Amino acid sequence: MLFFKWLDKIAFLNIKVWDFSVNSLLRSYGIAFLFRVALRHPVKTITGIRKYQNLTSKNVLTDSASLKKQSGKKHITDKKSITGVGFCLKPVEPLCISGRANHSCKFFESDLYLQNGNVPLCCRNCLIKKIGLWVLSSKSSFYIMTSAKDILYDMIIPSVKSEKFSKGLFCICKFSFEPFKIALSIAGIEAGLFSFESGDCRDYKTWLKADIGIKNEQTELSMKDIKLIEEKLSMAKEGNNYKFKKVENIFYAYD
């Protein structure tokens, strides 16, 4: 696949997902994307690819540094916004009580955040918990992301079909940036992306294992990005009296 990696390196046609696409073409995610998105919604797909090419040519959304501090409202504004974090942010020591490679968070599902004490040890310094509380106050939706196929069915396809989500903020590995960007562009989701500082996937082989839940390392975000995420979500803050209700794989805020 060296040829396709070279195409990515030179950004042939302002596209950097040649190698990823070829590797994924015959996998369940690639097949589902082809038949459920590209062939079923050709106009949106072409429009999204052109938008992605334009972003690539301008080097937009490559990392968190490209996002302006004033753009919090731009990415998190209303019920059509979503904040997503990789499951690999879940703690491994002590192990997350919700398990790791899933969309669950007992801290929010059991309303533990409404208590003033007795929080499980694994939740006390959990970054997913911290970000989730910021998301809750902004009344955005919250999504613990696992496989590419789940993301496709939970977020991309509904947005392509009915504009379910239009804005977002996501914490993912840098390796996933380009394929994620092109999927978001096709789905019509304007987003800010933050890459993990450590413990993340650096190649397709490692990414493929994480995609099926094999990920023992805990990822981390830089303190700079954590602060920036907090600033962005606090710009969209609406109150402190909201609760999360999990519907299928996504947490939705309600009064």
JOLIN-V927250 format. One record per residue. N is the residue number from 1. RES is the residue in one small letter. OMEGA is omega in whole degrees, 0 to 359 (none if undefined). Layout:
# JOLIN-V927250
{{N RES OMEGA} {N RES OMEGA}}
This chain:
# JOLIN-V927250
{{1 m 182} {2 l 180} {3 f 182} {4 f 174} {5 k 177} {6 w 177} {7 l 177} {8 d 183} {9 k 181} {10 i 181} {11 a 181} {12 f 184} {13 l 182} {14 n 178} {15 i 182} {16 k 180} {17 v 181} {18 w 182} {19 d 180} {20 f 182} {21 s 180} {22 v 179} {23 n 185} {24 s 190} {25 l 183} {26 l 176} {27 r 187} {28 s 179} {29 y 182} {30 g 179} {31 i 179} {32 a 180} {33 f 181} {34 l 186} {35 f 184} {36 r 181} {37 v 188} {38 a 183} {39 l 181} {40 r 181} {41 h 186} {42 p 181} {43 v 179} {44 k 179} {45 t 179} {46 i 179} {47 t 180} {48 g 179} {49 i 178} {50 r 177} {51 k 178} {52 y 179} {53 q 179} {54 n 178} {55 l 180} {56 t 180} {57 s 180} {58 k 180} {59 n 180} {60 v 178} {61 l 178} {62 t 175} {63 d 185} {64 s 181} {65 a 182} {66 s 183} {67 l 179} {68 k 180} {69 k 183} {70 q 188} {71 s 179} {72 g 179} {73 k 182} {74 k 185} {75 h 179} {76 i 186} {77 t 188} {78 d 183} {79 k 178} {80 k 178} {81 s 181} {82 i 175} {83 t 183} {84 g 178} {85 v 178} {86 g 179} {87 f 183} {88 c 173} {89 l 180} {90 k 182} {91 p 177} {92 v 179} {93 e 356} {94 p 185} {95 l 179} {96 c 182} {97 i 180} {98 s 190} {99 g 186} {100 r 188} {101 a 179} {102 n 182} {103 h 189} {104 s 172} {105 c 183} {106 k 177} {107 f 179} {108 f 181} {109 e 181} {110 s 180} {111 d 178} {112 l 181} {113 y 179} {114 l 180} {115 q 180} {116 n 180} {117 g 178} {118 n 177} {119 v 179} {120 p 184} {121 l 183} {122 c 182} {123 c 191} {124 r 179} {125 n 183} {126 c 182} {127 l 176} {128 i 176} {129 k 183} {130 k 180} {131 i 180} {132 g 178} {133 l 176} {134 w 179} {135 v 182} {136 l 181} {137 s 178} {138 s 180} {139 k 175} {140 s 172} {141 s 185} {142 f 187} {143 y 174} {144 i 190} {145 m 178} {146 t 185} {147 s 177} {148 a 180} {149 k 177} {150 d 178} {151 i 179} {152 l 183} {153 y 182} {154 d 190} {155 m 186} {156 i 182} {157 i 178} {158 p 180} {159 s 176} {160 v 184} {161 k 189} {162 s 179} {163 e 181} {164 k 177} {165 f 180} {166 s 180} {167 k 181} {168 g 175} {169 l 188} {170 f 176} {171 c 185} {172 i 177} {173 c 182} {174 k 180} {175 f 183} {176 s 187} {177 f 187} {178 e 177} {179 p 179} {180 f 179} {181 k 182} {182 i 176} {183 a 178} {184 l 180} {185 s 179} {186 i 181} {187 a 180} {188 g 180} {189 i 176} {190 e 189} {191 a 171} {192 g 183} {193 l 178} {194 f 182} {195 s 176} {196 f 180} {197 e 181} {198 s 178} {199 g 186} {200 d 178} {201 c 182} {202 r 179} {203 d 186} {204 y 181} {205 k 179} {206 t 179} {207 w 182} {208 l 177} {209 k 179} {210 a 182} {211 d 176} {212 i 172} {213 g 178} {214 i 183} {215 k 183} {216 n 181} {217 e 174} {218 q 178} {219 t 180} {220 e 174} {221 l 177} {222 s 179} {223 m 179} {224 k 181} {225 d 177} {226 i 179} {227 k 181} {228 l 177} {229 i 178} {230 e 179} {231 e 182} {232 k 181} {233 l 179} {234 s 176} {235 m 182} {236 a 184} {237 k 180} {238 e 181} {239 g 182} {240 n 187} {241 n 181} {242 y 176} {243 k 175} {244 f 170} {245 k 182} {246 k 176} {247 v 188} {248 e 185} {249 n 187} {250 i 176} {251 f 179} {252 y 178} {253 a 176} {254 y 181} {255 d none}}
